[in-house]
Amino acid sequence: MTDTTSSRVSMPSHGTDWETLSAQMNEMATGDVKWREGKTAVYVFNAGEDVSRVQKEAYTRFMSENGLGPMAFPSLKRMEEEIIQMALSLLNAPDGADGSVTSGGTDSITMAIKTAREYARAKGRLKPGCQGNIVLPWSAHPAFDKAAEMMDLELRRIPVTDDFLADPKAMGEAVDDNTIMMVGSAPCFPYGLIDPIAEIGEVAAAHDVWVHVDACVGGFFAPFARMNGADLPAFDFSVAQVHSMSADLHKYGYCAKGASTVLFRSAELKEHMIFDTNDWPGGRMITPTLAGTRPGGAIAAAWAVMNYLGVDGYRDKQGLVVKTREKIEAGVTALGFVVIGKPQLGLIGYRHPDLDSFAIWGKLFERGWFTSIVSKPQGIHLMLSPKHAEVADTYLADVEWAMEQVRGANSPAEQQEIRYGG
Ligand SMILES: *Cc1c(COP(=O)(O)O)cnc(C)c1O
């Protein structure tokens, strides 16, 4: 059954020494974005060499250990519990709240939805045979669509307001007896704006519906921005109707990849997340999240970074990010761009009122900048890290250059599809 015409790589018959492989991998990486130089403002969070060292050493120390077995690894169990407690206190959760470490934001959101569905079934709200639905702003992350597809739920994406925020009233009108969850983001990814969570909470309370706050990108940012004096709206468990939150450690928590948190107002709510089965020959298996095997490295690195930075460390870093965002905001505004909405954290979308923003993005890409985009209105998107403080001036100079290039071009730029993933 050998296919001689195939260009498929087959496993080498003999092994290769690590030095050779390491050199090969470095060679492969030469085409990657130059994030270490601060030229990437999506996918990667660059908090500096020292944080990176803590991530790496903690990760490798526990990379073979498995969070699936808390009896075997009480170390990981303890680290997970402490991570969750730190997250819950930052997000104003009441006593008795609980949560789990997951592999990422998509995992956290999926588990929150699964939990809300089980809860709705247990309460008799979602009747057998009925399809549940989720009411969410148009700006919410596609992770909700993915989870809804897997669980055969209907998503009701409601247009955002002229300020690019969730529209609680319109969302309320979309709620019916089969609604298992209403969602707000803190902030949403595309605009970097915090939805009016308190107002969503009020509407949801009137309908007795579960509220999930997607704080994947803001959960470990907004609390520190507030401590630094930012006037943020209520976005966390301080809003009584908030049942669950997702907050990613591997974003502004500056932890190694593969770590997020899903949090619940009470341990009773979290009970609906737990999967527990004994109907197979391998012994009873209890797992809190989607994963079976859970990478010890990701949990250990998260615990280590949180304790390495502490509140002061996060305040410094998030303060630097906010300053950089303000600087870029002022810089692009002076160049004639318009900032989309009123960002308060580390993400910003901006667009040119007359020129093609995607063409400007393309010119910036030529100069080595890799960022995301906003599709409606069409704009350029930045998710800033502490490292960007060092390159903000260069970036602004390149934006000005890119703008002049696009202005001077006598034919419109070829439209290319700029993707967030894939
Ligand atoms: C990143 C992000 C997610 C998804 O998280 P992953 O870790 O990429 O799975 C969900 N919601 C928001 C607002 C995000 O920024």
The ligand as a Tripos MOL2 file, in Angstrom:
@<TRIPOS>MOLECULE
LIG
   15    15     1     0     0
SMALL
NO_CHARGES

@<TRIPOS>ATOM
      1 C1         -9.0170   35.2470   22.3640 C.3       1 LIG1
      2 C2        -10.4390   35.3800   22.6690 C.ar      1 LIG1
      3 C3        -11.2730   34.2540   22.7800 C.ar      1 LIG1
      4 C4        -10.8120   32.8540   22.4300 C.3       1 LIG1
      5 O1         -9.6900   32.4560   23.1490 O.3       1 LIG1
      6 P1         -8.6670   31.3620   22.5820 P.3       1 LIG1
      7 O2         -7.6870   31.2360   23.7140 O.co2     1 LIG1
      8 O3         -8.0680   31.9240   21.3280 O.co2     1 LIG1
      9 O4         -9.4160   30.1050   22.3410 O.co2     1 LIG1
     10 C5        -12.5720   34.4660   23.1480 C.ar      1 LIG1
     11 N1        -13.0440   35.6900   23.3890 N.ar      1 LIG1
     12 C6        -12.2740   36.8000   23.2820 C.ar      1 LIG1
     13 C7        -12.8720   38.1410   23.5720 C.3       1 LIG1
     14 C8        -10.9490   36.6860   22.9160 C.ar      1 LIG1
     15 O5        -10.1910   37.7750   22.7770 O.3       1 LIG1
@<TRIPOS>BOND
     1     1     2 1
     2     2     3 ar
     3     2    14 ar
     4     3     4 1
     5     3    10 ar
     6     4     5 1
     7     5     6 1
     8     6     7 2
     9     6     8 1
    10     6     9 1
    11    10    11 ar
    12    11    12 ar
    13    12    13 1
    14    12    14 ar
    15    14    15 1
@<TRIPOS>SUBSTRUCTURE
     1 LIG1         1 GROUP 0 **** ****
